Structures are given as structure tokens and as C-alpha cells.
Amino acid sequence: MANSKYEYVKKFEVDDKLPPHNWIVVRIDGCHFHRFSADHAFEKPNDERALNLMNICAVSMLEHFPDIVFAYGVSDEYSFIFKESTQFYERRASKLVPLSVSYFTSVYVMKWNEFFPDKELKHPPYFDGRVICYPRAKIVLDYLAWRQVDCHINNQYNTCFWMLVKSGKTEQEAQESLKGTVSKDKNELLFQQFGVNYDKLPAIFRKGSCVYIEKLEETVKLDDSGNPVKRLRKKVTVGHFDIIGPKFWNEHPYILEEEK
């Protein structure tokens, strides 16, 4: 580009490169999704089709942006973990956040009819985003644990709340009934009043959704001696399980492998 007398305006731009050797988390949240879910008559407390639509958007994110190594989602929220060494758009926050949000939103709109063929999209969904840097994989694990604990707390409360509302209580009465209750109280309420064992509810509601790269070994052919020739294949996978304990991370150490 040719120089001009107007080029001085570039000096006002802020350097927003994120620090190196840090894991980058981009968290996307639905804006005004209480109204959006009401306008589109989502099932309460959980609409499985809406959750699976969010999940397919997350799968597309991992397929489109290979530096994302893991994603965790619940309700209208998704967190995307970019690998520690990523140089995606020179680690510029002003690129990472809007690209993630705009791509996720675009896929949400494009995939809407696949999950809600019976419902017209009445108005456009939109999301906000923020970026956080974490210097250690251990802190990333604690971040993900925080989000999954939040998933449990919110889902348990919402399950009780909507059970009470559907049984005839007003929303204000349901709120009063749950005021001051702890997790054990809510489990008892669900079982005693509604015959619901909270631990038997679908894991997608209780645990949220994990999207990650699964490394699978598959046989591609047999050699001349009839022995299988195997190759490692990578597949984007969606699961609903505990990520607070060490089991999943011990089985997938490559996901949050730190630089040497």
C-alpha cells in the first residue's frame, strides 16, 4: 500500500497480542438467550435439540480452527481452548474473539433447520465473547472444573425450579421453595415429590458437553503376511462426562500437553 499523509492514524492502534507461552481460552456466551429461548419455545429446563445445535457449532469450530484443542459447553455458553503455542493471527485478541464469535454464530444460523425443522428462526441469535490467558495447563483444568461445577449447580436448580412450576406453583413460589436449599435438599425434593433420581438424568444436562480430538487406531490394510497395518486417525468427538477428576485427562494426555 502506498504511503499517504493519512497513514499517521495507524499509530492509534493498540497492540493487543496476547502473551506467549499461555493457553488461550475464548468463551462465547449467548446474548439475551432467555428471551431467545422463550421466543422459540425451548423445552425447560433443558432443550436437547438446542444443546446439540450448540455442540455441532463447537465441532465445526474444532474442524475449522485446528489450534483449538478442547471445548466445553453448557446451555448457551462454550469455552474454546487454544493450544499454548498457537500463533493464530499472531495471538491478537482483536482477531481471536470476533473470528470465534462470528464463525460460531454463522454455523448456528446455518444449522438451525437441521435441529429445528418445525420452528422458524424468528430473529437472529447473537453471542458475545471474551478471552483469557492461563500460563499453566493446571489452571486450564481448574477453569474447566469451575465451568462444570457451575453446570451442575445451575442444572440442578433449574431442574427443581421447572418441576415445581410444571406441578402448579408460580415462578415466585418455586423460587421461595428453593431458597436456602443445598444440593442434598434438591436431590431429595426431586425424588420425594417427583420420583426423579437426579443422577439418572441425561449426562448432557448434568455434565455439559466436551468436544475434543480423539486419536483412534484403525486397520487400513493387511500386509503380505496377513498382519494388520494400522494408522492413527484423528476424529472430533463429543462426550458428556466428568472432567473434574483425572480419569479423562490421564487417558488423553496429549490434549493439554505443555511445551517442553
C-alpha positions in Angstrom: 0.0 0.0 0.0 1.3 3.4 -0.9 2.2 5.8 1.9 0.0 8.8 2.4 -0.4 11.7 4.7 -3.2 9.9 6.4 -1.2 6.9 7.5 -0.4 8.5 10.9 -3.8 7.2 12.1 -2.3 3.7 12.4 -0.3 5.0 15.4 -3.6 5.0 17.4 -4.0 1.2 17.1 -3.3 -0.7 20.3 -1.0 -3.7 20.3 -3.3 -6.4 21.7 -1.1 -9.5 21.2 -1.7 -12.0 24.0 1.4 -13.1 26.0 3.3 -16.1 24.6 3.5 -19.5 26.3 0.0 -19.1 27.6 -3.1 -21.2 26.9 -5.8 -19.1 25.4 -9.4 -19.5 26.3 -12.2 -17.9 24.3 -15.5 -18.1 26.0 -18.7 -17.5 23.9 -22.0 -16.6 25.6 -25.4 -16.2 24.1 -26.8 -12.6 24.4 -30.3 -12.3 25.7 -30.9 -16.0 25.3 -33.6 -16.1 28.0 -35.7 -14.2 25.5 -34.4 -16.1 22.5 -35.2 -19.4 24.1 -38.7 -18.2 25.2 -39.5 -16.8 21.7 -38.5 -20.2 20.2 -40.3 -22.2 22.9 -37.3 -24.2 24.1 -38.0 -27.1 26.4 -37.5 -26.3 30.1 -35.2 -26.9 32.0 -33.2 -28.3 29.0 -33.8 -28.5 25.3 -31.7 -31.3 24.0 -32.0 -30.1 20.4 -30.8 -26.7 21.3 -27.8 -28.2 23.2 -27.0 -30.4 20.2 -27.1 -27.4 17.9 -24.5 -25.7 20.2 -22.5 -28.9 20.1 -22.4 -29.1 16.3 -21.2 -25.5 16.2 -18.4 -26.4 18.6 -17.5 -29.4 16.4 -17.3 -27.1 13.4 -15.1 -24.8 15.4 -12.5 -27.5 16.1 -12.6 -28.7 12.4 -12.2 -25.1 11.1 -9.6 -23.9 13.7 -7.0 -26.6 14.2 -5.3 -24.8 17.1 -8.4 -25.4 19.3 -7.6 -28.5 21.3 -10.6 -28.7 23.6 -14.0 -27.2 24.1 -16.6 -27.3 26.9 -20.2 -26.2 26.6 -23.3 -25.9 28.7 -26.6 -24.1 27.9 -25.8 -21.1 25.7 -22.1 -21.0 26.6 -19.0 -22.6 25.1 -15.3 -22.3 26.1 -12.6 -23.0 23.5 -9.0 -23.8 24.5 -6.4 -22.8 22.0 -3.1 -24.6 22.4 -0.3 -23.0 24.3 1.9 -22.5 21.2 -0.8 -21.1 18.9 0.2 -18.3 16.5 -3.2 -17.9 15.1 -3.5 -14.3 13.8 -0.3 -13.6 15.8 -2.3 -14.2 19.1 -4.2 -10.9 18.6 -7.2 -10.7 20.9 -9.0 -8.4 18.4 -8.8 -11.3 15.9 -9.3 -14.3 18.1 -12.5 -13.2 19.7 -14.5 -11.8 16.8 -13.5 -14.6 14.5 -14.5 -17.2 17.0 -17.8 -15.5 17.8 -18.7 -14.7 14.2 -17.9 -18.2 12.9 -19.8 -19.9 15.8 -22.9 -17.7 15.2 -22.8 -18.3 11.4 -22.8 -22.0 11.9 -25.6 -21.7 14.5 -27.8 -20.0 11.9 -26.9 -22.3 9.1 -27.6 -25.5 11.2 -30.8 -24.2 12.8 -33.2 -26.0 10.4 -31.4 -29.3 10.9 -32.2 -29.3 14.6 -35.5 -27.3 14.5 -37.1 -28.1 11.2 -40.5 -27.4 12.8 -39.5 -23.9 14.0 -38.8 -20.8 12.0 -35.9 -18.7 13.2 -37.8 -15.6 14.4 -34.8 -13.3 14.9 -31.1 -13.7 14.7 -29.1 -15.2 17.6 -26.0 -13.4 18.7 -23.2 -14.1 21.1 -20.5 -12.2 22.9 -17.0 -13.4 23.7 -14.1 -12.8 25.9 -10.5 -14.0 26.0 -8.5 -15.2 29.0 -4.8 -16.4 29.2 -3.6 -19.1 31.5 0.1 -19.8 32.0 -0.3 -23.4 33.1 -2.3 -26.4 32.0 -3.2 -27.0 35.6 -5.0 -23.6 35.7 -6.8 -24.6 32.5 -8.0 -27.7 34.2 -9.2 -25.7 37.2 -11.0 -23.3 34.8 -12.8 -26.3 33.1 -13.7 -27.7 36.5 -15.2 -24.4 37.5 -17.4 -24.4 34.5 -18.5 -28.0 35.0 -19.3 -27.3 38.7 -21.3 -24.3 37.5 -23.2 -26.6 35.1 -24.2 -28.9 37.9 -25.3 -26.1 40.2 -27.4 -24.4 37.6 -28.9 -27.5 36.1 -29.9 -29.0 39.5 -31.5 -25.7 40.5 -33.3 -25.3 37.1 -34.5 -28.9 37.1 -36.1 -28.4 40.6 -37.5 -25.0 39.6 -39.2 -26.1 36.4 -40.5 -29.3 38.0 -42.2 -27.1 40.7 -43.6 -24.7 38.1 -44.9 -27.6 35.9 -46.6 -29.1 39.1 -48.6 -25.9 39.5 -46.5 -23.4 41.5 -45.9 -19.9 40.3 -42.3 -19.0 39.4 -42.2 -16.9 42.6 -43.4 -19.7 44.7 -40.9 -22.1 43.1 -38.1 -19.6 43.9 -39.3 -19.4 47.5 -39.4 -23.2 47.9 -35.8 -23.4 46.8 -34.4 -20.5 48.8 -31.7 -21.7 51.2 -31.6 -25.3 49.9 -28.3 -27.2 49.3 -27.6 -29.9 46.8 -28.8 -32.7 49.0 -32.1 -30.9 49.6 -32.7 -30.5 45.9 -32.0 -34.2 45.3 -34.5 -35.1 48.0 -37.1 -32.8 46.6 -36.8 -34.3 43.1 -37.0 -37.8 44.4 -39.7 -37.4 47.0 -42.0 -35.1 45.1 -41.4 -36.2 41.5 -39.8 -39.6 41.7 -36.8 -38.3 39.8 -33.3 -39.6 40.6 -31.1 -36.6 39.6 -28.1 -38.9 38.9 -30.1 -40.8 36.3 -30.9 -37.7 34.2 -29.0 -37.5 30.8 -25.4 -36.7 31.3 -25.6 -33.9 28.7 -27.7 -32.0 31.1 -25.7 -32.8 34.3 -22.2 -32.7 32.9 -22.3 -30.4 29.9 -20.5 -31.3 26.6 -16.9 -31.9 25.8 -15.6 -31.6 22.3 -12.0 -32.8 21.6 -9.8 -34.6 19.2 -9.9 -38.4 19.7 -6.9 -40.3 18.4 -8.1 -43.6 17.0 -6.0 -46.5 15.7 -7.6 -48.2 12.7 -6.6 -51.0 10.3 -6.1 -49.7 6.8 -5.0 -53.0 5.1 -3.2 -56.2 5.6 0.5 -56.7 4.7 1.7 -59.6 2.6 1.8 -61.8 5.7 -1.7 -61.1 6.6 -0.8 -58.8 9.5 -2.9 -55.6 10.0 -1.3 -52.4 9.0 -2.6 -49.7 11.4 -2.7 -45.9 11.2 -3.6 -43.2 13.7 -6.7 -41.3 12.7 -8.0 -38.1 14.4 -11.7 -37.5 14.9 -13.6 -34.7 16.5 -15.6 -36.2 19.3 -18.4 -35.1 21.5 -18.8 -36.6 25.0 -20.6 -35.9 28.3 -18.6 -37.0 31.3 -16.6 -35.8 34.3 -13.6 -33.6 33.6 -13.0 -32.6 37.2 -11.3 -35.8 38.1 -8.1 -37.1 36.5 -9.5 -40.1 34.5 -10.3 -38.3 31.2 -7.1 -36.3 31.3 -5.0 -39.4 32.1 -6.5 -41.1 29.1 -5.9 -38.1 26.8 -2.6 -36.5 28.0 -1.9 -35.0 24.5 -4.8 -32.5 24.7 -3.2 -30.2 27.3 0.4 -31.3 26.7 2.7 -28.4 27.7 5.6 -27.2 25.7 9.0 -28.7 26.6 
